[in-house]
Amino acid sequence: MTTTSTDQAIRYGGNEEVERPLGRSIKRGMLNTCPACGSGKLFKSFLKPVDNCAACGEAMYHHRSDDLPPYLAIVIIGHLIIGGYMATDLVWPMPLWLTFAIWTPITLAATLLIIQPIKGGVIGLQWALRMHGFGGHTDDHDAYEIPGRKR
């Protein structure tokens, strides 16, 4: 938004666009609800999002949250589990088989607990930033010639 010499606000883009606060959208996604309305379910199965929100009709089928949720889960769980292991190993040294018997189930359970909220948060992020079709545009490449490129 900018002003002119007559102090009238000029707004670029469409005025019909709905406000999409980033924090609220991510929070709604992490709570497994539609980032647009906050009341419809986001997932129809464990990690499979719905095609459209049952409450507001917002399309969810075109999201692209393929790789980011597992990467975030690996970073979070890796730091928590390694930190927990190192802290407990200083206090209670255990044989390696017992360490694996304790920390492997904890790692699996913690990963399964956080992966769905992380994926919902990523879908909320994409919706708020109008990425991957959420802004009314397609992800098709622009139709222009690249110099030196052969077809």
PATI-55666 format. One record per atom (N, C-alpha, C, O, CB): residue number from 1; x, y, z. Coordinates in Angstrom, 2 decimals, always signed. Glycine has a CB too. Layout:
BEGIN
  zado       px       py       pz
   NUM        X        Y        Z
...
***
This chain:
BEGIN
  zado       px       py       pz
     1    +0.85    -1.16    +0.00
     1    +0.00    +0.00    +0.00
     1    +0.90    +1.23    +0.00
     1    +1.92    +1.26    +0.69
     1    -0.97    -0.01    +1.21
     2    +0.53    +2.22    -0.76
     2    +1.31    +3.44    -0.84
     2    +0.36    +4.63    -0.87
     2    -0.84    +4.46    -1.03
     2    +2.21    +3.43    -2.09
     3    +0.89    +5.80    -0.71
     3    +0.06    +7.00    -0.74
     3    +0.49    +7.89    -1.88
     3    +1.64    +7.83    -2.32
     3    +0.14    +7.76    +0.60
     4    -0.43    +8.71    -2.36
     4    -0.14    +9.67    -3.43
     4    -0.10   +11.05    -2.83
     4    -0.21   +11.22    -1.61
     4    -1.19    +9.59    -4.57
     5    +0.05   +12.04    -3.69
     5    +0.12   +13.41    -3.20
     5    -1.21   +13.87    -2.59
     5    -1.23   +14.82    -1.81
     5    +0.52   +14.34    -4.34
     6    -2.31   +13.21    -2.94
     6    -3.61   +13.58    -2.37
     6    -3.91   +12.76    -1.13
     6    -5.03   +12.82    -0.61
     6    -4.72   +13.40    -3.41
     7    -2.95   +12.00    -0.65
     7    -3.07   +11.17    +0.55
     7    -4.19   +10.15    +0.47
     7    -4.82    +9.83    +1.49
     7    -3.28   +12.04    +1.75
     8    -4.45    +9.64    -0.71
     8    -5.40    +8.55    -0.87
     8    -4.62    +7.24    -0.91
     8    -3.59    +7.13    -1.58
     8    -6.27    +8.74    -2.16
     9    -5.12    +6.28    -0.21
     9    -4.44    +4.98    -0.17
     9    -4.72    +4.24    -1.47
     9    -5.86    +4.14    -1.91
     9    -4.90    +4.15    +1.04
    10    -3.66    +3.72    -2.06
    10    -3.78    +2.88    -3.25
    10    -3.46    +1.46    -2.82
    10    -2.39    +1.20    -2.26
    10    -2.84    +3.38    -4.41
    11    -4.36    +0.55    -3.08
    11    -4.17    -0.85    -2.70
    11    -3.98    -1.66    -3.97
    11    -4.79    -1.60    -4.89
    11    -5.39    -1.39    -1.87
    12    -2.89    -2.41    -4.02
    12    -2.60    -3.25    -5.17
    12    -3.13    -4.64    -4.92
    12    -3.09    -5.13    -3.79
    12    -1.09    -3.29    -5.46
    13    -3.63    -5.29    -5.96
    13    -4.19    -6.62    -5.82
    13    -5.69    -6.53    -5.59
    13    -6.26    -5.44    -5.53
    13    -3.52    -7.38    -4.67
    14    -6.31    -7.68    -5.46
    14    -7.76    -7.72    -5.29
    14    -8.19    -7.37    -3.88
    14    -7.51    -7.72    -2.91
    14    -8.28    -9.08    -5.65
    15    -9.29    -6.68    -3.77
    15    -9.84    -6.33    -2.46
    15   -10.66    -7.46    -1.87
    15   -10.98    -7.44    -0.68
    15   -10.68    -5.09    -2.56
    16   -11.02    -8.46    -2.69
    16   -11.88    -9.53    -2.23
    16   -11.11   -10.61    -1.47
    16   -11.71   -11.57    -1.00
    16   -12.59   -10.15    -3.40
    17    -9.81   -10.47    -1.34
    17    -9.01   -11.49    -0.67
    17    -9.29   -11.50    +0.83
    17    -9.41   -10.45    +1.47
    17    -7.53   -11.25    -0.93
    18    -9.39   -12.68    +1.38
    18    -9.65   -12.87    +2.80
    18    -8.33   -12.76    +3.55
    18    -7.29   -13.21    +3.08
    18   -10.33   -14.24    +3.07
    19    -8.39   -12.15    +4.72
    19    -7.19   -12.04    +5.55
    19    -6.77   -13.42    +6.01
    19    -7.61   -14.23    +6.42
    19    -7.44   -11.10    +6.76
    20    -5.48   -13.71    +5.96
    20    -4.96   -15.02    +6.34
    20    -3.80   -14.85    +7.32
    20    -2.64   -14.92    +6.90
    20    -4.52   -15.81    +5.09
    21    -4.08   -14.63    +8.60
    21    -3.01   -14.48    +9.58
    21    -2.17   -15.75    +9.68
    21    -2.69   -16.85    +9.79
    21    -3.59   -14.11   +10.96
    22    -0.87   -15.57    +9.64
    22    +0.06   -16.70    +9.62
    22    -0.03   -17.55   +10.89
    22    -0.18   -18.77   +10.80
    22    +1.48   -16.21    +9.42
    23    +0.08   -16.92   +12.05
    23    +0.07   -17.67   +13.31
    23    -1.23   -18.43   +13.54
    23    -1.21   -19.59   +13.95
    23    +0.31   -16.73   +14.46
    24    -2.35   -17.79   +13.26
    24    -3.65   -18.43   +13.45
    24    -3.81   -19.62   +12.49
    24    -4.35   -20.66   +12.87
    24    -4.79   -17.42   +13.24
    25    -3.34   -19.46   +11.26
    25    -3.47   -20.54   +10.28
    25    -2.63   -21.74   +10.67
    25    -3.08   -22.88   +10.56
    25    -3.06   -20.04    +8.90
    26    -1.41   -21.51   +11.12
    26    -0.54   -22.61   +11.55
    26    -1.13   -23.29   +12.78
    26    -1.13   -24.52   +12.87
    26    +0.88   -22.10   +11.85
    27    -1.64   -22.49   +13.73
    27    -2.23   -23.07   +14.94
    27    -3.44   -23.93   +14.60
    27    -3.58   -25.03   +15.14
    27    -2.64   -21.96   +15.91
    28    -4.30   -23.44   +13.72
    28    -5.46   -24.23   +13.33
    28    -5.04   -25.53   +12.65
    28    -5.63   -26.58   +12.88
    28    -6.38   -23.42   +12.40
    29    -4.01   -25.45   +11.80
    29    -3.52   -26.66   +11.15
    29    -2.94   -27.64   +12.14
    29    -3.16   -28.85   +12.02
    29    -2.47   -26.31   +10.13
    30    -2.21   -27.15   +13.14
    30    -1.63   -28.03   +14.15
    30    -2.70   -28.66   +15.03
    30    -2.48   -29.73   +15.60
    30    -0.63   -27.27   +15.01
    31    -3.85   -28.01   +15.14
    31    -4.97   -28.59   +15.89
    31    -5.82   -29.49   +15.01
    31    -6.88   -29.95   +15.42
    31    -5.83   -27.48   +16.49
    32    -5.34   -29.76   +13.80
    32    -5.98   -30.64   +12.83
    32    -7.36   -30.15   +12.41
    32    -8.28   -30.94   +12.18
    32    -6.10   -32.03   +13.41
    33    -7.49   -28.83   +12.31
    33    -8.71   -28.22   +11.80
    33    -8.38   -27.41   +10.55
    33    -7.21   -27.11   +10.29
    33    -9.40   -27.34   +12.89
    34    -9.38   -27.05    +9.82
    34    -9.21   -26.28    +8.59
    34    -8.54   -24.94    +8.91
    34    -9.00   -24.24    +9.81
    34   -10.58   -26.05    +7.88
    35    -7.47   -24.57    +8.20
    35    -6.83   -23.28    +8.47
    35    -7.70   -22.09    +8.10
    35    -7.47   -20.99    +8.61
    35    -5.53   -23.20    +7.73
    36    -8.69   -22.28    +7.24
    36    -9.55   -21.18    +6.82
    36   -10.62   -20.87    +7.85
    36   -10.79   -19.71    +8.24
    36   -10.20   -21.51    +5.48
    37   -11.35   -21.89    +8.32
    37   -12.49   -21.63    +9.22
    37   -12.22   -22.09   +10.65
    37   -12.84   -21.57   +11.58
    37   -13.73   -22.33    +8.69
    38   -11.34   -23.04   +10.84
    38   -11.03   -23.53   +12.18
    38   -12.02   -24.52   +12.74
    38   -11.89   -24.93   +13.89
    38   -10.93   -22.40   +13.10
    39   -13.03   -24.92   +11.95
    39   -14.01   -25.85   +12.51
    39   -14.06   -27.18   +11.78
    39   -14.41   -28.19   +12.39
    39   -15.38   -25.22   +12.48
    40   -13.73   -27.22   +10.50
    40   -13.76   -28.48    +9.75
    40   -12.53   -29.32   +10.02
    40   -11.47   -28.79   +10.36
    40   -13.88   -28.20    +8.27
    41   -12.66   -30.64    +9.86
    41   -11.53   -31.54   +10.02
    41   -10.53   -31.35    +8.88
    41   -10.92   -31.12    +7.74
    41   -12.00   -33.01   +10.08
    42    -9.24   -31.44    +9.20
    42    -8.21   -31.30    +8.18
    42    -7.79   -32.65    +7.61
    42    -7.39   -32.73    +6.45
    42    -7.00   -30.59    +8.76
    43    -7.86   -33.71    +8.41
    43    -7.41   -35.03    +7.97
    43    -8.56   -36.02    +7.92
    43    -9.40   -36.07    +8.82
    43    -6.31   -35.55    +8.90
    44    -8.58   -36.83    +6.84
    44    -9.57   -37.91    +6.77
    44    -8.99   -39.22    +7.27
    44    -9.74   -40.12    +7.65
    44   -10.08   -38.06    +5.34
    45    -7.68   -39.35    +7.27
    45    -7.00   -40.47    +7.90
    45    -5.74   -39.90    +8.56
    45    -5.58   -38.68    +8.65
    45    -6.65   -41.62    +6.86
    46    -4.85   -40.77    +9.02
    46    -3.74   -40.29    +9.85
    46    -2.94   -39.15    +9.22
    46    -2.75   -38.12    +9.87
    46    -2.81   -41.43   +10.15
    47    -2.49   -39.31    +7.99
    47    -1.73   -38.25    +7.33
    47    -2.33   -37.84    +5.99
    47    -1.67   -37.14    +5.22
    47    -0.31   -38.69    +7.13
    48    -3.55   -38.24    +5.71
    48    -4.21   -37.92    +4.44
    48    -5.20   -36.78    +4.66
    48    -6.23   -36.98    +5.30
    48    -4.92   -39.17    +3.85
    49    -4.90   -35.58    +4.13
    49    -5.83   -34.47    +4.30
    49    -7.11   -34.66    +3.49
    49    -7.14   -35.40    +2.51
    49    -5.16   -33.16    +3.90
    50    -8.16   -33.99    +3.92
    50    -9.43   -34.01    +3.19
    50    -9.25   -33.25    +1.88
    50    -8.36   -32.41    +1.75
    50   -10.59   -33.39    +4.05
    51   -10.11   -33.56    +0.91
    51   -10.05   -32.83    -0.36
    51   -10.63   -31.42    -0.21
    51   -10.09   -30.46    -0.77
    51   -10.80   -33.59    -1.45
    52   -11.71   -31.30    +0.54
    52   -12.35   -30.02    +0.80
    52   -12.83   -30.00    +2.25
    52   -13.20   -31.03    +2.80
    52   -13.53   -29.76    -0.19
    53   -12.81   -28.84    +2.86
    53   -13.31   -28.69    +4.22
    53   -14.82   -28.91    +4.22
    53   -15.54   -28.36    +3.39
    53   -12.96   -27.28    +4.80
    54   -15.30   -29.72    +5.15
    54   -16.74   -30.02    +5.25
    54   -17.52   -28.80    +5.74
    54   -18.71   -28.68    +5.45
    54   -16.98   -31.21    +6.18
    55   -16.87   -27.90    +6.49
    55   -17.57   -26.75    +7.06
    55   -17.62   -25.56    +6.09
    55   -18.68   -24.98    +5.88
    55   -16.89   -26.33    +8.35
    56   -16.47   -25.20    +5.50
    56   -16.44   -23.99    +4.67
    56   -16.22   -24.27    +3.18
    56   -16.40   -23.38    +2.36
    56   -15.36   -23.06    +5.16
    57   -15.83   -25.49    +2.83
    57   -15.64   -25.85    +1.43
    57   -14.28   -25.49    +0.86
    57   -14.06   -25.66    -0.34
    57   -16.67   -25.19    +0.62
    58   -13.36   -25.01    +1.69
    58   -12.01   -24.66    +1.21
    58   -11.32   -25.90    +0.65
    58   -11.31   -26.95    +1.28
    58   -11.16   -24.04    +2.36
    59   -10.75   -25.76    -0.54
    59   -10.06   -26.88    -1.19
    59    -8.71   -27.13    -0.51
    59    -7.94   -26.20    -0.29
    59    -9.86   -26.60    -2.70
    60    -8.44   -28.38    -0.19
    60    -7.18   -28.76    +0.45
    60    -6.39   -29.76    -0.39
    60    -5.28   -30.14    -0.02
    60    -7.44   -29.35    +1.82
    61    -6.94   -30.18    -1.51
    61    -6.32   -31.27    -2.27
    61    -5.01   -30.88    -2.92
    61    -4.22   -31.77    -3.26
    61    -7.27   -31.75    -3.31
    62    -4.75   -29.61    -3.12
    62    -3.56   -29.20    -3.87
    62    -2.37   -28.84    -2.97
    62    -1.39   -28.28    -3.47
    62    -3.89   -28.04    -4.74
    63    -2.43   -29.14    -1.68
    63    -1.30   -28.82    -0.81
    63    -0.07   -29.60    -1.22
    63    -0.18   -30.66    -1.86
    63    -1.64   -29.11    +0.66
    64    +1.10   -29.10    -0.87
    64    +2.35   -29.78    -1.17
    64    +3.21   -29.82    +0.10
    64    +4.24   -29.15    +0.19
    64    +3.12   -29.08    -2.35
    65    +2.78   -30.59    +1.06
    65    +3.54   -30.70    +2.32
    65    +4.21   -32.07    +2.40
    65    +4.10   -32.76    +3.41
    65    +2.62   -30.47    +3.55
    66    +4.88   -32.44    +1.34
    66    +5.43   -33.79    +1.25
    66    +6.64   -34.03    +2.15
    66    +6.62   -34.97    +2.95
    66    +5.81   -34.07    -0.17
    67    +7.67   -33.22    +2.04
    67    +8.94   -33.50    +2.70
    67    +9.17   -32.71    +3.98
    67    +9.89   -33.18    +4.86
    67   +10.04   -33.24    +1.76
    68    +8.60   -31.53    +4.11
    68    +8.89   -30.69    +5.27
    68    +8.45   -31.31    +6.60
    68    +9.23   -31.26    +7.55
    68    +8.23   -29.35    +5.10
    69    +7.24   -31.88    +6.73
    69    +6.88   -32.46    +8.04
    69    +7.83   -33.54    +8.54
    69    +8.19   -33.51    +9.71
    69    +5.50   -33.03    +7.96
    70    +8.26   -34.51    +7.72
    70    +9.22   -35.48    +8.24
    70   +10.56   -34.85    +8.63
    70   +11.16   -35.26    +9.63
    70    +9.46   -36.57    +7.20
    71   +11.03   -33.87    +7.86
    71   +12.28   -33.20    +8.22
    71   +12.16   -32.50    +9.57
    71   +13.06   -32.61   +10.41
    71   +12.69   -32.19    +7.14
    72   +11.06   -31.80    +9.79
    72   +10.86   -31.13   +11.07
    72   +10.73   -32.13   +12.21
    72   +11.27   -31.90   +13.30
    72    +9.61   -30.25   +11.01
    73   +10.04   -33.23   +11.97
    73    +9.91   -34.26   +13.00
    73   +11.27   -34.86   +13.34
    73   +11.56   -35.10   +14.51
    73    +8.94   -35.38   +12.54
    74   +12.10   -35.10   +12.34
    74   +13.44   -35.64   +12.59
    74   +14.27   -34.68   +13.43
    74   +14.95   -35.09   +14.37
    74   +14.16   -35.93   +11.26
    75   +14.21   -33.40   +13.09
    75   +14.99   -32.40   +13.84
    75   +14.51   -32.32   +15.29
    75   +15.32   -32.35   +16.22
    75   +14.89   -31.01   +13.16
    76   +13.21   -32.22   +15.49
    76   +12.66   -32.09   +16.85
    76   +12.92   -33.34   +17.67
    76   +13.45   -33.26   +18.77
    76   +11.16   -31.79   +16.80
    77   +12.53   -34.49   +17.13
    77   +12.70   -35.74   +17.88
    77   +14.17   -36.06   +18.08
    77   +14.56   -36.52   +19.15
    77   +12.01   -36.90   +17.15
    78   +14.98   -35.81   +17.07
    78   +16.42   -36.06   +17.21
    78   +17.02   -35.29   +18.36
    78   +17.79   -35.85   +19.15
    78   +17.14   -35.71   +15.93
    79   +16.69   -34.01   +18.47
    79   +17.23   -33.21   +19.56
    79   +16.70   -33.66   +20.92
    79   +17.46   -33.74   +21.89
    79   +16.90   -31.73   +19.34
    80   +15.42   -33.94   +20.99
    80   +14.84   -34.35   +22.27
    80   +15.36   -35.72   +22.72
    80   +15.72   -35.89   +23.88
    80   +13.33   -34.38   +22.18
    81   +15.40   -36.67   +21.82
    81   +15.80   -38.03   +22.19
    81   +17.30   -38.10   +22.51
    81   +17.70   -38.70   +23.51
    81   +15.46   -39.02   +21.07
    82   +18.11   -37.49   +21.68
    82   +19.56   -37.52   +21.95
    82   +19.87   -36.77   +23.24
    82   +20.69   -37.22   +24.04
    82   +20.36   -36.89   +20.77
    83   +19.22   -35.63   +23.46
    83   +19.41   -34.90   +24.71
    83   +18.95   -35.71   +25.91
    83   +19.62   -35.75   +26.94
    83   +18.67   -33.57   +24.68
    84   +17.79   -36.36   +25.78
    84   +17.29   -37.20   +26.87
    84   +18.18   -38.38   +27.14
    84   +18.45   -38.73   +28.29
    84   +15.90   -37.68   +26.56
    85   +18.65   -39.00   +26.07
    85   +19.55   -40.15   +26.24
    85   +20.85   -39.72   +26.94
    85   +21.31   -40.38   +27.87
    85   +19.87   -40.79   +24.87
    86   +21.43   -38.64   +26.48
    86   +22.70   -38.19   +27.06
    86   +22.54   -37.79   +28.53
    86   +23.41   -38.07   +29.35
    86   +23.27   -37.02   +26.26
    87   +21.42   -37.13   +28.84
    87   +21.20   -36.72   +30.24
    87   +21.00   -37.93   +31.15
    87   +21.55   -37.97   +32.25
    87   +19.98   -35.80   +30.33
    88   +20.21   -38.91   +30.70
    88   +19.98   -40.08   +31.55
    88   +21.20   -40.99   +31.62
    88   +21.42   -41.66   +32.63
    88   +18.79   -40.87   +31.05
    89   +22.00   -41.02   +30.55
    89   +23.19   -41.86   +30.55
    89   +24.24   -41.34   +31.54
    89   +25.03   -42.12   +32.07
    89   +23.79   -41.92   +29.14
    90   +24.24   -40.04   +31.78
    90   +25.17   -39.49   +32.77
    90   +24.78   -39.92   +34.19
    90   +25.64   -40.13   +35.04
    90   +25.21   -37.96   +32.68
    91   +23.48   -40.05   +34.44
    91   +22.99   -40.37   +35.77
    91   +22.93   -41.88   +35.98
    91   +23.38   -42.40   +37.00
    91   +21.61   -39.75   +35.99
    92   +22.36   -42.60   +35.00
    92   +22.19   -44.04   +35.10
    92   +22.83   -44.74   +33.91
    92   +22.13   -45.01   +32.92
    92   +20.69   -44.41   +35.19
    93   +24.11   -45.04   +33.95
    93   +24.72   -45.79   +32.84
    93   +24.10   -47.18   +32.72
    93   +24.00   -47.91   +33.70
    93   +26.26   -45.91   +33.04
    94   +23.69   -47.54   +31.49
    94   +23.01   -48.82   +31.24
    94   +23.72   -49.56   +30.11
    94   +24.45   -48.95   +29.34
    94   +21.51   -48.59   +30.89
    95   +23.51   -50.85   +30.02
    95   +24.03   -51.59   +28.86
    95   +23.33   -51.10   +27.59
    95   +22.23   -50.55   +27.63
    95   +23.83   -53.12   +29.05
    96   +23.99   -51.32   +26.47
    96   +23.48   -50.83   +25.20
    96   +22.14   -51.45   +24.84
    96   +21.27   -50.75   +24.32
    96   +24.49   -51.10   +24.09
    97   +21.93   -52.73   +25.10
    97   +20.66   -53.37   +24.76
    97   +19.50   -52.76   +25.53
    97   +18.40   -52.62   +24.99
    97   +20.73   -54.87   +25.03
    98   +19.74   -52.39   +26.80
    98   +18.69   -51.78   +27.61
    98   +18.40   -50.35   +27.13
    98   +17.25   -49.91   +27.14
    98   +19.11   -51.77   +29.10
    99   +19.44   -49.65   +26.72
    99   +19.26   -48.30   +26.16
    99   +18.37   -48.36   +24.93
    99   +17.44   -47.56   +24.79
    99   +20.62   -47.66   +25.81
   100   +18.66   -49.30   +24.03
   100   +17.82   -49.45   +22.83
   100   +16.41   -49.86   +23.19
   100   +15.45   -49.38   +22.59
   100   +18.44   -50.48   +21.87
   101   +16.27   -50.74   +24.16
   101   +14.94   -51.22   +24.56
   101   +14.10   -50.09   +25.14
   101   +12.87   -50.12   +25.03
   101   +15.07   -52.35   +25.58
   102   +14.72   -49.12   +25.75
   102   +13.98   -48.00   +26.34
   102   +13.75   -46.88   +25.33
   102   +12.62   -46.40   +25.19
   102   +14.73   -47.45   +27.56
   103   +14.80   -46.46   +24.62
   103   +14.70   -45.25   +23.79
   103   +14.08   -45.49   +22.42
   103   +13.56   -44.54   +21.83
   103   +16.07   -44.67   +23.61
   104   +14.11   -46.70   +21.90
   104   +13.47   -46.95   +20.60
   104   +11.95   -46.79   +20.67
   104   +11.40   -46.09   +19.82
   104   +13.81   -48.35   +20.10
   105   +11.25   -47.38   +21.63
   105    +9.80   -47.15   +21.70
   105    +9.45   -45.69   +21.99
   105    +8.46   -45.17   +21.47
   105    +9.19   -48.03   +22.76
   106   +10.25   -45.03   +22.82
   106    +9.99   -43.61   +23.10
   106   +10.12   -42.79   +21.83
   106    +9.30   -41.90   +21.57
   106   +10.96   -43.08   +24.19
   107   +11.14   -43.09   +21.03
   107   +11.34   -42.37   +19.77
   107   +10.18   -42.60   +18.81
   107    +9.68   -41.65   +18.22
   107   +12.65   -42.80   +19.12
   108    +9.76   -43.84   +18.65
   108    +8.65   -44.14   +17.74
   108    +7.35   -43.49   +18.19
   108    +6.62   -42.91   +17.39
   108    +8.46   -45.65   +17.63
   109    +7.05   -43.59   +19.48
   109    +5.81   -43.01   +20.00
   109    +5.82   -41.48   +19.86
   109    +4.81   -40.90   +19.45
   109    +5.61   -43.40   +21.47
   110    +6.92   -40.85   +20.18
   110    +7.00   -39.39   +20.08
   110    +6.88   -38.94   +18.62
   110    +6.24   -37.92   +18.34
   110    +8.33   -38.89   +20.68
   111    +7.47   -39.68   +17.71
   111    +7.37   -39.32   +16.29
   111    +5.93   -39.44   +15.81
   111    +5.45   -38.55   +15.11
   111    +8.28   -40.22   +15.44
   112    +5.26   -40.51   +16.18
   112    +3.86   -40.68   +15.77
   112    +2.95   -39.63   +16.40
   112    +1.92   -39.28   +15.81
   112    +3.37   -42.07   +16.14
   113    +3.30   -39.13   +17.57
   113    +2.49   -38.10   +18.21
   113    +2.63   -36.73   +17.56
   113    +1.68   -35.95   +17.54
   113    +2.86   -38.00   +19.67
   114    +3.80   -36.42   +17.02
   114    +4.00   -35.06   +16.50
   114    +3.89   -34.93   +14.99
   114    +3.78   -33.81   +14.50
   114    +5.33   -34.54   +16.93
   115    +3.92   -36.01   +14.24
   115    +3.96   -35.88   +12.78
   115    +2.67   -35.29   +12.21
   115    +2.73   -34.47   +11.29
   115    +4.22   -37.24   +12.15
   116    +1.50   -35.68   +12.74
   116    +0.24   -35.15   +12.21
   116    +0.08   -33.65   +12.53
   116    -0.29   -32.90   +11.63
   116    -0.94   -35.93   +12.78
   117    +0.32   -33.19   +13.76
   117    +0.24   -31.75   +14.00
   117    +1.25   -30.94   +13.18
   117    +0.95   -29.83   +12.75
   117    +0.45   -31.47   +15.46
   118    +2.44   -31.51   +12.95
   118    +3.42   -30.80   +12.13
   118    +2.91   -30.68   +10.70
   118    +3.01   -29.62   +10.09
   118    +4.79   -31.52   +12.16
   119    +2.37   -31.77   +10.15
   119    +1.85   -31.71    +8.78
   119    +0.69   -30.73    +8.69
   119    +0.59   -29.97    +7.72
   119    +1.41   -33.11    +8.31
   120    -0.20   -30.72    +9.68
   120    -1.28   -29.75    +9.70
   120    -0.78   -28.33    +9.76
   120    -1.32   -27.44    +9.10
   120    -2.19   -30.02   +10.87
   121    +0.27   -28.10   +10.54
   121    +0.87   -26.77   +10.61
   121    +1.48   -26.33    +9.29
   121    +1.40   -25.16    +8.92
   121    +1.92   -26.73   +11.70
   122    +2.10   -27.27    +8.59
   122    +2.68   -26.95    +7.27
   122    +1.58   -26.63    +6.27
   122    +1.73   -25.71    +5.46
   122    +3.54   -28.13    +6.76
   123    +0.47   -27.36    +6.31
   123    -0.66   -27.05    +5.42
   123    -1.23   -25.68    +5.77
   123    -1.58   -24.91    +4.88
   123    -1.76   -28.15    +5.53
   124    -1.33   -25.37    +7.07
   124    -1.77   -24.04    +7.49
   124    -0.83   -22.94    +7.03
   124    -1.28   -21.87    +6.62
   124    -1.91   -23.98    +9.00
   125    +0.47   -23.20    +7.08
   125    +1.47   -22.25    +6.58
   125    +1.29   -22.00    +5.10
   125    +1.29   -20.86    +4.64
   125    +2.89   -22.75    +6.87
   126    +1.13   -23.07    +4.34
   126    +0.94   -22.93    +2.89
   126    -0.35   -22.19    +2.58
   126    -0.39   -21.39    +1.64
   126    +0.94   -24.30    +2.22
   127    -1.40   -22.44    +3.33
   127    -2.67   -21.75    +3.10
   127    -2.53   -20.26    +3.40
   127    -3.01   -19.42    +2.63
   127    -3.79   -22.38    +3.96
   128    -1.87   -19.93    +4.51
   128    -1.73   -18.53    +4.90
   128    -0.88   -17.74    +3.90
   128    -1.14   -16.57    +3.65
   128    -1.10   -18.43    +6.29
   129    +0.13   -18.38    +3.35
   129    +1.02   -17.70    +2.40
   129    +0.57   -17.84    +0.95
   129    +1.27   -17.40    +0.04
   129    +2.43   -18.24    +2.53
   130    -0.61   -18.45    +0.75
   130    -1.20   -18.64    -0.58
   130    -0.26   -19.41    -1.52
   130    -0.11   -19.06    -2.69
   130    -1.53   -17.28    -1.19
   131    +0.34   -20.45    -0.99
   131    +1.28   -21.27    -1.76
   131    +0.57   -22.46    -2.38
   131    -0.43   -22.93    -1.85
   131    +2.44   -21.75    -0.87
   132    +1.08   -22.93    -3.50
   132    +0.67   -24.19    -4.13
   132    -0.83   -24.28    -4.40
   132    -1.46   -25.27    -4.05
   132    +1.07   -25.33    -3.26
   133    -1.39   -23.26    -5.00
   133    -2.79   -23.29    -5.38
   133    -3.73   -22.70    -4.36
   133    -4.89   -22.46    -4.68
   133    -3.18   -24.67    -5.64
   134    -3.28   -22.44    -3.13
   134    -4.16   -21.85    -2.13
   134    -4.46   -20.38    -2.40
   134    -5.36   -19.81    -1.79
   134    -3.54   -22.00    -0.77
   135    -3.72   -19.76    -3.31
   135    -3.97   -18.36    -3.63
   135    -4.75   -18.17    -4.91
   135    -4.89   -17.04    -5.37
   135    -2.68   -17.63    -3.73
   136    -5.27   -19.23    -5.48
   136    -6.06   -19.11    -6.69
   136    -5.25   -19.19    -7.96
   136    -5.80   -19.03    -9.05
   136    -6.80   -17.83    -6.67
   137    -3.96   -19.44    -7.86
   137    -3.12   -19.59    -9.05
   137    -2.59   -21.02    -9.10
   137    -2.64   -21.75    -8.10
   137    -1.94   -18.55    -9.04
   138    -2.09   -21.41   -10.24
   138    -1.56   -22.76   -10.38
   138    -0.05   -22.75   -10.17
   138    +0.58   -21.69   -10.13
   138    -1.90   -23.34   -11.76
   139    +0.51   -23.92   -10.04
   139    +1.96   -24.04    -9.89
   139    +2.65   -24.29   -11.23
   139    +3.83   -24.63   -11.26
   139    +2.29   -25.17    -8.92
   140    +1.93   -24.11   -12.32
   140    +2.53   -24.31   -13.63
   140    +3.63   -23.29   -13.85
   140    +3.58   -22.18   -13.33
   140    +1.47   -24.20   -14.74
   141    +4.63   -23.69   -14.61
   141    +5.73   -22.79   -14.89
   141    +5.28   -21.68   -15.82
   141    +4.38   -21.86   -16.65
   141    +6.91   -23.56   -15.49
   142    +5.91   -20.55   -15.68
   142    +5.58   -19.43   -16.57
   142    +5.92   -19.77   -18.00
   142    +6.89   -20.49   -18.26
   142    +6.33   -18.15   -16.14
   143    +5.13   -19.28   -18.93
   143    +5.34   -19.55   -20.35
   143    +6.23   -18.46   -20.93
   143    +5.74   -17.50   -21.52
   143    +3.99   -19.62   -21.11
   144    +7.51   -18.60   -20.78
   144    +8.45   -17.68   -21.40
   144    +9.67   -18.45   -21.84
   144    +9.97   -19.52   -21.31
   144    +8.83   -16.54   -20.44
   145   +10.35   -17.91   -22.78
   145   +11.54   -18.56   -23.33
   145   +12.74   -18.31   -22.45
   145   +12.98   -17.19   -22.00
   145   +11.81   -18.05   -24.75
   146   +13.49   -19.35   -22.21
   146   +14.75   -19.23   -21.48
   146   +15.85   -19.19   -22.52
   146   +15.99   -20.13   -23.31
   146   +14.96   -20.41   -20.46
   147   +16.65   -18.12   -22.54
   147   +17.71   -18.02   -23.55
   147   +18.66   -19.20   -23.49
   147   +19.14   -19.58   -22.42
   147   +18.50   -16.73   -23.38
   148   +18.93   -19.78   -24.65
   148   +19.87   -20.89   -24.74
   148   +19.28   -22.26   -24.43
   148   +19.99   -23.26   -24.50
   148   +21.00   -20.65   -23.84
   149   +18.01   -22.31   -24.10
   149   +17.37   -23.58   -23.78
   149   +16.78   -24.20   -25.04
   149   +16.07   -23.55   -25.80
   149   +16.29   -23.38   -22.71
   150   +17.08   -25.48   -25.23
   150   +16.54   -26.19   -26.39
   150   +15.29   -26.92   -25.98
   150   +15.22   -27.47   -24.88
   150   +17.56   -27.16   -26.98
   151   +14.33   -26.94   -26.85
   151   +13.07   -27.64   -26.56
   151   +13.11   -29.04   -27.03
   151   +12.14   -29.77   -26.87
   151   +11.91   -26.94   -27.18
***
